[in-house]
């Protein structure tokens, strides 16, 4: 929802990236069924295709660890927790050369994707980067965890998300 400085709303318009809607029209994402997750995965795949076809130049390349540790994240962690994060990162960091790369949102969470009528809308593009495509799926995937349901539920949800995504973009086995 965007207002001009004098309090009047902008006209609703749409092109390939920017859409302005009335706040009341926005519907939050649902992660209730396997079909919800498949559709969201497909929408993200379509979004990545759109970004890659725009031939965007001059974007920063992402470094997940440095990106994650930038800003307020370290301020919210104890020194011991920061050490644990670094150890985890060094042990499990992926080989970036093997990951499928493209232009990503780099802050893709459910607060930045909305559903209006029959369309999905993405907002908040300030962290757009060249990065492994799975980084957007990974950030959104963090919201799927339900400690009450356990790891198999989480794995199933991630698989549904990937099933939809791969209708648009094929990832490597390494991804």
C-alpha positions as CSV (number, residue, x, y, z in Angstrom):
1,X,0.0,0.0,0.0
2,X,1.6,3.2,-1.1
3,X,0.4,6.7,-0.4
4,X,1.8,10.0,-1.8
5,X,3.1,12.6,0.6
6,X,-0.2,14.4,0.6
7,X,-2.0,11.2,1.7
8,X,-3.6,10.2,-1.6
9,X,-3.2,6.7,-2.9
10,X,-1.5,5.9,-6.1
11,X,-3.5,4.4,-8.9
12,X,-3.5,0.7,-9.1
13,X,-1.3,-0.4,-12.0
14,X,0.7,-3.4,-13.1
15,X,3.6,-4.3,-15.3
16,X,6.1,-7.1,-15.0
17,X,7.4,-6.2,-11.6
18,X,5.8,-3.3,-9.8
19,X,2.2,-3.6,-8.7
20,X,0.4,-1.3,-6.3
21,X,-2.7,-2.6,-4.6
22,X,-5.0,-1.5,-1.9
23,X,-3.9,-3.0,1.4
24,X,-7.3,-4.5,2.0
25,X,-7.0,-6.6,-1.2
26,X,-3.9,-8.5,0.0
27,X,-4.2,-12.0,1.2
28,X,-1.3,-13.7,3.1
29,X,0.1,-17.0,1.8
30,X,-1.4,-20.2,3.0
31,X,0.8,-23.3,3.8
32,X,-2.1,-25.5,4.8
33,X,-2.1,-28.2,2.1
34,X,0.3,-29.9,-0.2
35,X,-1.4,-28.1,-3.1
36,X,-0.8,-24.7,-1.5
37,X,3.0,-25.5,-1.3
38,X,3.1,-26.8,-4.9
39,X,1.4,-23.7,-6.2
40,X,3.7,-21.4,-4.2
41,X,6.8,-23.3,-5.5
42,X,5.5,-22.9,-9.0
43,X,4.9,-19.1,-8.5
44,X,8.5,-18.7,-7.1
45,X,9.8,-20.6,-10.2
46,X,7.9,-18.3,-12.5
47,X,9.2,-15.3,-10.5
48,X,12.8,-16.5,-10.9
49,X,12.2,-17.0,-14.7
50,X,10.9,-13.5,-15.0
51,X,13.9,-12.1,-13.2
52,X,16.4,-14.0,-15.2
53,X,14.7,-13.0,-18.5
54,X,15.0,-9.3,-17.5
55,X,18.8,-9.4,-18.0
56,X,19.5,-7.4,-14.9
57,X,23.1,-6.3,-14.8
58,X,25.4,-5.0,-12.0
59,X,23.8,-6.9,-9.1
60,X,25.9,-7.8,-6.1
61,X,26.7,-11.5,-5.8
62,X,25.4,-13.1,-2.7
63,X,27.5,-14.6,0.0
64,X,25.0,-16.3,2.2
65,X,27.1,-16.2,5.4
66,X,28.1,-12.6,5.1
67,X,24.5,-11.6,4.0
68,X,23.1,-13.5,7.0
69,X,25.6,-12.0,9.5
70,X,25.0,-8.5,8.2
71,X,22.7,-6.1,9.9
72,X,20.8,-6.9,13.1
73,X,21.3,-10.6,13.2
74,X,24.6,-10.5,15.1
75,X,23.2,-8.0,17.6
76,X,20.4,-10.5,18.5
77,X,22.8,-13.4,19.1
78,X,25.1,-14.2,22.0
79,X,28.9,-14.6,21.1
80,X,28.6,-18.3,21.7
81,X,25.6,-18.5,19.3
82,X,27.6,-16.6,16.7
83,X,30.4,-19.1,17.0
84,X,28.0,-22.0,16.6
85,X,26.6,-20.3,13.4
86,X,30.1,-19.9,12.0
87,X,31.0,-23.5,12.8
88,X,27.8,-24.8,11.2
89,X,28.4,-22.6,8.1
90,X,32.0,-23.8,7.7
91,X,30.9,-27.5,8.1
92,X,27.8,-27.4,5.9
93,X,28.4,-24.5,3.5
94,X,27.5,-25.6,-0.1
95,X,29.9,-25.5,-3.0
96,X,28.5,-22.4,-4.7
97,X,30.1,-23.4,-8.0
98,X,27.7,-26.4,-8.1
99,X,24.5,-24.5,-7.3
100,X,22.1,-23.2,-10.0
101,X,22.4,-19.4,-9.9
102,X,20.2,-16.6,-11.0
103,X,18.6,-13.4,-9.8
104,X,16.9,-13.8,-6.5
105,X,14.7,-11.7,-4.2
106,X,17.1,-12.5,-1.3
107,X,14.5,-11.8,1.4
108,X,11.7,-14.0,0.2
109,X,9.4,-14.6,3.1
110,X,5.6,-14.7,3.5
111,X,5.6,-11.0,4.3
112,X,6.9,-10.2,0.8
113,X,4.5,-12.4,-1.2
114,X,0.8,-11.7,-1.4
115,X,-2.2,-13.2,-3.2
116,X,-4.8,-10.8,-4.8
117,X,-7.7,-12.3,-6.7
118,X,-5.9,-14.9,-9.0
119,X,-2.4,-13.3,-8.9
120,X,0.6,-13.4,-6.7
121,X,2.6,-10.2,-6.0
122,X,6.1,-9.8,-4.7
123,X,7.2,-6.7,-2.8
124,X,10.4,-5.4,-1.1
125,X,13.1,-5.8,-3.8
126,X,15.9,-3.9,-1.9
127,X,18.1,-7.1,-1.5
128,X,17.9,-8.4,-5.1
129,X,21.1,-10.2,-5.8
130,X,22.7,-12.8,-8.0
131,X,22.7,-15.9,-5.9
132,X,21.9,-19.6,-5.9
133,X,18.2,-20.0,-6.7
134,X,17.6,-22.2,-3.7
135,X,18.4,-19.4,-1.4
136,X,15.0,-17.9,-1.9
137,X,13.4,-21.3,-1.4
138,X,15.5,-21.8,1.7
139,X,14.4,-18.5,3.4
140,X,10.8,-19.2,2.7
141,X,11.3,-22.8,3.7
142,X,12.2,-21.7,7.2
143,X,8.6,-20.7,7.8
144,X,7.4,-24.2,7.1
145,X,9.0,-25.7,10.2
146,X,6.5,-26.8,12.9
147,X,8.4,-28.3,15.9
148,X,5.2,-30.0,17.0
149,X,5.0,-32.0,13.7
150,X,8.7,-32.8,13.4
151,X,11.2,-33.2,10.7
152,X,9.3,-35.6,8.4
153,X,6.5,-33.0,8.1
154,X,9.1,-30.4,7.3
155,X,10.8,-32.6,4.6
156,X,7.4,-33.3,3.1
157,X,6.6,-29.6,2.9
158,X,9.9,-28.8,1.3
159,X,9.4,-31.6,-1.3
160,X,6.0,-30.1,-2.2
161,X,7.5,-26.7,-2.6
162,X,10.3,-28.1,-4.8
163,X,7.8,-30.1,-6.8
164,X,6.0,-26.9,-7.8
165,X,9.2,-25.0,-8.3
166,X,10.6,-27.6,-10.7
167,X,7.6,-27.2,-12.9
168,X,9.2,-24.0,-14.0
169,X,13.0,-24.4,-13.2
170,X,14.9,-27.6,-13.1
171,X,17.5,-27.7,-10.3
172,X,20.6,-29.8,-10.3
173,X,20.8,-32.9,-8.1
174,X,23.3,-30.9,-5.9
175,X,20.7,-28.2,-5.4
